[in-house]
């Protein structure tokens, strides 16, 4: 989240009213209910992590050890295990929908 200059976004009258309550302070203005974006929605991070996790799972299924995967992807063995379990669940869910 970036800070924006209120003089560029608020009408002069509204800015003057806000200054009476919080002159020179930083304010957080919450999103309108129902318009909140999910994590990773604005960037490619969510997609990239999903692709990485799918690669990790495929490599695991091909016989790669969790320790080697942890070193290759700079993650803990426990994180690799969590990814594998979650990918197994996703695969099972996909199979049950068919």
N, C-alpha and C positions, 0 to 999 in steps of 0.2 A: 504494500500500500504506500503510495506516495503522498506527500503533503502538497496541497494546492493553495494558492494565494486566494483568500476569500474575496479580495477586491475584484478578482477576475470572474468570480462565480456567483456572487450574491448582489442583489440590488443594494444601492447605497443606503437606503432607509433601513433595510434589514441588517446590514453590516453594522450600522450605528447602534441599533438595538442590541445586537450580540455583544458589541464592545462595552456596553453598560454592565454586562454580567461577567465577561471574560476578556478584559482588555489585555491584548498581547499574549494570551494563553493559547495553548494548543488544545483543540477540541476534537473529539472523535464523534463523527456523526454516523450512527448505525444505519445499516441498509434498511430499506422498506421491507416489512415482513413479506416473505414469499419471493423476494428477488435476490436472495443470497445465492452466490455461486458456489458450486462444489469445489473441493480442493483439486487443484490441477486443471480446472476447466479453462483458464485463460492461457495456459502454456502447454507445451508438449510433454511436460514432466510425467504426467499420469500415463500417457501412451508409451513413453520411453521405458518407464519402470515395468509396465505390463509386458512389453517385448523382452526386456532383460529377464524377467522372471520366467517367461516361457522358454527362453534359451537355456536358463539354468535347469529347468525341469527336463527338457529334452536331453541335455548333456548328462543329467543324473540317470535318466532312463537308458541312455547309451552305455552306462557303466562307470561314469565318472564318480569319484569319491567326494563326499561332502567337504572334506578338508581341502582337496585340490580346488574345488569350486569356490570355497571361502577365500583362498589365496588369490585366485584369478580375478574375482569380482570385489576384492577388498571388503568382504563382509565377514561376520563371525560365523562359526559353524552353526550356532543356534539360529541365526538369521536365515541361513541356507535351508536348514531343516524346516523352519516356518514357511518359507517359500514353497518347498516341495510339498508339504502338507496342504497348503492352500491351493496349489495347482492340481493336486490329486482330487481335492473336493470339487474344483471347477470342472475337471474332466468327468467326474462321476455325475455331477449335475447335468452336464451337457449330454451324457449318455442316457440319463433318465428322461430327458425331454424328448428324445427321439422316438 
